[in-house]
Amino acid sequence: MSKVTVSKINTCTGHRDCVYALADCPDSQYFFSSGGDGMIVKWDIENPEEGQLLAQVKTSVYSLRYIPENNFLMLGQNLEGLQIIDVENQKISASLKLDSCLIFWIETYKDVAYVAMQNGYVYLIDIFSMAILAKIHCSEQSARVIAINPVADELAVGYSDYVIRIFDLTGGSLKREMRAHSNSVFALRYSPDGKYLLSGGRDAHLKVWNVEENYELHEDIIAHMYTINDVVFSPNGKHFVTCSMDKSIKVWDYSTFTLLKVIDKSRHAGHGNSINKLIWTHFNNQLISCSDDRTISLWDLKFS
């Protein structure tokens, strides 16, 4: 089993409210953040003291997604809809009005954005024309999180009715429903090899679903004290991390689903409040976390 050494590299400050969303800029040292203050900020991992304000919107932002093909950033502005930010020119270049409710998650695959809404809808939107391709509505409660498995051509959506629903990725037809948790599902992630779906939620359980065995439950772990907000894999696929309202980040071994390390305030000068989102970057294998404490932390994780 790997031994994990954790070092806190830096802290990014400047947000004036909770930081809710992060977006990675693949193959570069840049990433983006947003939160309750409506600020959309670009950060440089090599120079994290100076954030670049790209835009300021009127309401909070829970969801960001970077589109590398044209250096655009898609954001879900709560109650207002989707906006596209031209990162190079630092301006909003397109917008699409959706339902007047919260936008919890944006995921993209090829030319399509999948958007999870507070009213239970999942919108499929053409990224480049900003046209609505389809709408999926299977619950009156919120669609909170989305994960995509291109290996099986499937779309997983976690809802506040405690259910994970699996859809056909291209057509949007419902394939399977699992009453997965005893409360809202906030975190979903397919393993890079497509074999497992990991889920977490307000019940603090981490569950592992075997995709190749019709989503049979493989593991059920009481992983945190409070809500699990996010789960992400390492770039090499050997490890994953979870973060929680309990102010901790936990590092896990993917092959055994064993806990390897707890990162928290007392031991690692971690966050002082709920940790909302994570990125595990390809740039120097660094982990990035954001929190209700208005800060973003950069971590170096070494495995031996």
N, C-alpha and C positions, 0 to 999 in steps of 0.2 A: 504494500500500500504506500502511496506517495506521502511524503512529508511536505507540508506547505509552509513557506516563509512569506509573510505579508509585510510590505512596507508602504506607508502612505507617502505618496510623492508630492502631492500638492492639494490645495483647496481653491476652487473657483468661487468668488463672491461677486455680488453685484445685483442679483435678483432681489426684488423688494417684497416678494411673497413666496409661498411654497413653490418648489420646482417639481413639476409633474411629469415632464416628458424629455426624453433624450433621443437624438437621431445620430447614427454613425455616418461618417463620410468615408466609404470603403477605400482602402489603399492610400490613405493620406493621414496626416496628423490632426485633422479637423473633426469637430463634432458640433452638434447644435443642441440648444436647450430652450425650454419654455415653461411657463407656469401661470400662477394666479395673477401675476402682474401684467400679463399680455405681452411681455418682452420676448422677442425671438433673437437669440444671441448665438453667434458663431465663436467657437473657442479653438485655440491652437494648443494641443497637448504639450508642445515644446515651449510655449510661452503662455501658460494658463493665467497669469496675472492680468492679462489684458483681453477682455471679451469685446467682440465687435457687435454692436446692436444693428441687426438687419431690418427689423420692423417693430412697431408697437401697435398692437391691436386693442380693441375696446374691452374685450372680455377675456376670461381665462382660457388657456390652451392646454388640453390634456394629451394631445396626440400630434406627433411629427413623423414625417417620413421623407428621407432624402432620395431624390431621383437622379442618379449619376449621369444618365444619358444626355441631359441638357443642363446639369448643374442647377436644378430646381429643388426647392424644399416645399413639400405639401404640409399644410397645417390644418387642424380642425379647430376653428374658432367657435367656442361654445355659443349656442343660440344663433349664430350667424352663418355657418356653413364652412365650405372649404375655400382656402386661398392657396395660390401658388406664389412663392417668392422666388424671383430671379436673384440667385445668390451673388452673382458677379456684379449686377447693377444695383443690388440692395433695394429692390422695390417689389411690390405686389403686382404681378403681371396678369393674373387671372383669378376669378372667383366663381363659386357655384353655390347658390342658396339652397340649403337643404331644409329639413324640418327644424322648427325653432326649439331645439333641445340640445342636450349635451352630446358631444362627440367623444367617445371613449377610446377609440383605437383606429388606426389606419395601417393597413398592410398592403403591400404591392407585390404583384407577380406579372412579369412581362409588361404588357401595356395597360393593365387593369389595377385600379385601387379598390380595396375592399374596406368599407367604412362601417364601424359598429356604432349604433346610435342608442341614446337613452330610451327611446320609444320602442325598442325591440327590433327595429329594421336594420338590415345590413344592405348597404348600397354597393353596387358594382358600377364603377365609373371609369370611363376611358381617360387615361392620364393626360393625353396630349390634346384631346378635343374638349375635355371636361364635360362630356355627355354622359347621362345616366343610361347604363346598359341594362340594368335589371335591379329589382328590389326583392329581398327575401324577408319574409315576415312570418316567424313561427312561434313568437311569444309576445305577450303584452308587457313583459318586463324587459329590462335593459339588456342589450347585447354589449358585453363589457370588453371582450378580448378576442382576437383572431389569430389563428396560426395556419400556415400553409405547408402542405406536404406535397411537393412536386413529384416525389417518387410514386406515390399512390394516386396522384391527381385529386387530392382532397383538401377541403377547407374545413377547419374546426372552429367553432364559435362557442365561447363560454358566456352563459347568461346569468342574470340575477334570480332566475327561477331554479337555480342549482343544477341546471342541465347543461351538458355539452352536446351540441348537435354537429353532426358530420355531414357536409354537403359535397356534391360533385363540384370540383373547382371551376369548371368551365360553364356548365349548364345551371348550377345552383340548385339542383334537385336534392331533396333531403334523403340521406342514405341511412342514418342511424341516430338514435337519441340515447344518451346515458344520463341517468340521474346520478351525477358524479360526486357531488359534495352535499353537505348539510347546510350550506349557505351559498352566497353568491360566488361565482367563479371569476376570479380576477386575473389569473395567470395561466397561459397556455404556451407550450413550445414543443414542436416536433424535434426529435433528435436528428442530428445532421445525416445519419444513415437512414432515416425514415422509419425505423423499426418501432419506436416508442413515441407516445404523446405524453408529455408531462403537464400536470395541471395543479393549480393551487388556488386557494380562495380564502374567504372570510373565516372558514372553520380551522385554518392553520395547518391543514393536512396537505402534504405533497403526495399526489397519486401518479402512478406510472401505468399507462395503458399500452398493451401489446397490440400494435397496429396489425401485425401479420396474423394474429389470432382473433380477429373480429373485435378488437378493442377490449379484450378480456383484461380485467384488473390484474396487474403484475405485482405492484407494491403499493402499500398504503402506509405512509410515514407521518407521524406527528412531528412536523419539521420545525415549527416555530411556536411561539406563545400566542401570537395574534395573526391577523390577516397576512397572507402571502401576496405581495403585490406584483412580483415579476420573477421570471426564471429565464436565464440565458446560458448558452453553451460557450465553451472556450473555442477559439478558432480551430484547434486541432481535434475537437470533438471528444476529448478524453475526460473532460470535467464539465461541470455546470455549477452555477451559483443561483441562490434564491435570496430575495430580500423581503423585508417584512415591516409591518407597523410596529413590531417589537424593537425596532432600531438596529437590527442586526443584519449582516450579510453572512450566508453560510455557503461553504465550498464543499462540493460533493464529487465523488468518483463515479463516473458514468457506468463503468463496467460492473460495479457492485452496488451502486446507489448507497454508498457509505458516506457518512459525514466525515470530512477531513479537517475543517477549520471553521471557527466562528470569528467573524470580524465585528467588533463592537466598540463603543466609546471608551470603556474602561481599559481595554487591552490594546487598542490600536488608534485611539483618538478619532473614533468613528463619529457617525452622525448622532445628534442629540434628539432626533425626532423620527417619525415614520420615514422609511426609505421607499421611494416610489418606483423608480425605474433603474435599469442597469444597461450598460453596454460593455461587451468584452471585445476590445478592438483588435484588429490585425496589426495595428501600429505598436510595435514593441510588446505585444501581448498584454496591454494594460487594461485594467478594469475601471469603469467609470460608474459612479452612483450619484443619485440626486435625492433630495429630501425635503420634507416639510420645514426643516430648519433653514431653508433658503440657500443652502450651499450645495456645491458639486465637489465630490472627492475623487481623486485619481489614485489608483492603487497599483502596485507592482506585486504580482504573485509568482513565486518561483516554486517549482515542484522538483523533488529529488527522490 
